[in-house]
């Protein structure tokens, strides 16, 4: 099988793509660990102290338990819906990858990034995130990658240093 040296993807992001990306950032590292411990502690107190505390304390514990498991994902989903509805998000991006790097095009706008400018690549379930710096990223959902995903991931593996690539199987994902 001949190795492909060029990939071109049309990307129009859906609400679920923005939401998954937001959930990744909300649940990673110490923030995610804090949320997990806080929720576990609230649930533990809720179960063990239910008969000993009054109604207001029960309500407080239910709210604490729901904060990181229901409230935060709900707020992030609401924000993802607003972001996906922006007019600029209705215009598909064209991402082209070749031996020199990444070319991003939207209408007349073009940005070019060499492979050494790819700051980090994170593989989430159903979504690949390519960071060009610590703040800016391009999202590539599996739907856009299609059948070329495996070959494309091989190109990423060859082109982006291992320390800049990571695979995440998150608690909420």
PyMOL commands that set and color helices and strands:
alter all, ss='L'
color gray80, all
select helices_A, chain A and resi 15-27+29-49+55-84+87-90+115-117+142-159+162-164
alter helices_A, ss='H'
color red, helices_A
select strands_A, chain A and resi 7-11+93-98+101-106+109-114+120-124+127-131+137-141+165-167
alter strands_A, ss='S'
color yellow, strands_A
deselect
rebuild
show_as cartoon
